[in-house]
Amino acid sequence: MFGIHHAFHCFSGFIPCRLIYALSWKKGQVTPARLLLVGIGINAAFGAGLVIFQMKMEPNNFMKALIWLSGTIWGTNREKHFI
């Protein structure tokens, strides 16, 4: 059941983690406060990128993505799952 897309998703989650850790590194150490603040900044940057991406979508596709991003696809049929 483990396919190539699972490996891709695992690796793609590792990239922001490594970025946060690398940006938190200062003078040979990582402090918890710096790690937290850099993590908040990276989250804000990725959130802004997601908003820009959503604004460039067609309205119909945007509504489908909004349903998916809200964390639920309950009460939908197969046609609504694919963008």
N, C-alpha and C positions, 0 to 999 in steps of 0.2 A: 504494500500500500504506500510505501515511501517512494515518491516520484521525484523527478528533477525539479518540479515546481516547489516541492517542500524544501529541498536543499536551497533553492533560490531565496525563498522567504526567510529561512534561517539566516542565510548570509546577509540578506538585505537588512535584517534587524541588527546585525553585528556592526554594520557600517556607522550608523549614528552613535552607537555605544562607543566605538573606538574614537570617533570624532570628538565626542564630549570628553572622553578621558584625555585625549591628546591636547585639547584646548585648555583643560584644567591643569595640566602639568606646568609647574613653574619652579625653577631652581632645584630640580631633582625630586620634587615631592608634589603630592596632590592633597589639598586640604578639603575636608567635607563641605565647608561653606563655598569654596570656589567650584567644586564639583556640582553642587546644587545650583548655583547661579548660572554656570555655563549650561547646565541641563535645561534650565528654564529658558535661557536665550535661544538654544537650539530648537526647543519645542516651539517657541514663538516664530522662529524663522521657517520651520517646516509648516506650521499652521498658516502663515502668510502665503507660502508657496501653494498650499492647497486651495486657499481662497482665490488666488490668481488663476489657478487651473480651473476652478469651478466657474469663474466669471467668463471664461472663454468657451464654455460648453453651450450647446443648444439647450433651450429651456426644457424640452422633454427629457433629455439625457440628464440635465441637472436635477430634476425631480427624482429620477431613478437613483442617482448617486446620493442624493440627500436621504432617501429612505434607507439605503445601504449603510451610509455613514452614521445614521442614528442608531444602528445596531439591531435593526429588526427587518425581517422580510416576511413576517407573519401575515397571512391573509393575501399573499400575492401569488400569482401563477408563474409558470416557467418563463413566459415571454417577458415579464417584468424584471427577471433576474439578470438578463444580459443587456449590456449597454451597447 
